[in-house]
Amino acid sequence: MVACTPWAAGLAAATLASVAQAHVGADGLAHHRGAFDGFTAGGAHPLTGLDHLAAMISVGLWNALSLGAKSTPSASARHLLSAPLAFAATLLIGALMALNGVTLPGVEPMIAASLLALGLLVATRIELPTGVGAALVAGFALFHGLAHGQELGGHAAAALTGMVLSTLALHMAGIGVGLALRQRSRWLPRIAGLGVTTLGLSLLSPAIAGLF
C-alpha cells in the first residue's frame, strides 16, 4: 500500500494539470484575477468548516503521535508523509469527481464518521502499518473531497490547487504539533482526540437518529 501513495499523488497531479490546461482562457488579466480569486477561495475552503479543519489536522497529529520510537529516519519519513499525501491526493480525486457530476450517498455521515475514527486514533495513538493507515485516511478523504467539490466554482484548477496546498499545510501543522507533544504530554493528545471524536459523534447523531 505504501507504493500506492506516490502513484495516487502522481495521478492526481497529472489530472490537475489537465484541468489547468482546460481552464486557460484568452482574456489575460481578467483570467488571472479570476484564477487568483479561485486559488484563495480554494485555499480558504478547508479552513472554514470545523469538520474539515479538525480532520486534516488530526491526520497529521495521529501520524506523528503513532510514530514508532525505534523507526529508522527513512521509515519515519515514509510514515509521516504517507497518510497526508494519500489524504491530499484522494481529496483531489473526490473533488474532481464532484466537479464532474459524480455523487455518492452518505457524504456528510461519512465525514462525521471520519472525525469519530480519527479522534480515537489520536487519543489512543494506535500505530497501524504505513500502508493501512494511508488507505484508511484516503477512504475518508474521498468524502471530504466530494463535499469540497460540490461547493467549488469558478476557476476549478486554481481552486483545487489552493485547496490541496491548504490541506497539506494543515497536515504539516498537525505533524508539527504531534512531534512536539510526543515526549512532553500524554494527556493533551488524548483530550484533543476525544474532542474530535465528540465533534464526530455530534455530527453523526442526526443520521443515527434517522435510522430509528
PEHUSUL-V206510 format. One record per backbone hydrogen bond with DSSP energy under -1.0 kcal/mol. CO is the residue of the C=O (numbers start at 1). NH is the residue of the N-H. If there is no record, write none. Layout:
BEGIN
co->{CO;CO}
nh->{NH;NH}
END
This chain:
BEGIN
co->{2;4;5;6;7;8;9;10;11;12;13;14;15;16;17;18;19;21;27;28;29;30;31;32;33;34;35;36;37;38;39;40;41;44;45;49;50;51;52;53;54;55;56;57;58;59;60;61;62;64;68;72;73;74;75;76;77;78;81;82;83;84;85;86;87;88;89;90;91;92;93;94;95;96;97;98;106;107;108;109;110;111;112;113;114;115;116;117;118;119;120;121;129;130;131;132;133;134;135;136;137;138;140;141;142;143;144;145;146;148;148;154;155;156;157;158;159;160;161;162;163;164;165;166;167;168;169;170;171;172;173;174;175;176;177;178;181;187;188;189;190;191;192;193;194;195;196;197;198;199;200;201;204;205;206;208;209}
nh->{5;8;9;10;11;12;13;14;15;16;17;18;19;20;21;22;23;24;30;32;33;34;35;36;37;38;39;40;41;42;43;44;45;47;48;53;54;55;56;57;58;59;60;61;62;63;64;65;66;67;71;76;77;78;79;80;81;82;85;86;87;88;89;90;91;92;93;94;95;96;97;98;99;100;102;101;110;111;112;113;114;115;116;117;118;119;120;121;122;123;124;125;133;134;135;136;137;138;139;140;141;142;144;145;146;147;148;149;150;151;152;156;159;160;161;162;163;164;165;166;167;168;169;170;171;172;173;174;175;176;177;178;179;180;181;182;185;191;192;193;194;195;196;197;198;199;200;201;202;203;204;205;208;209;210;211;212}
END
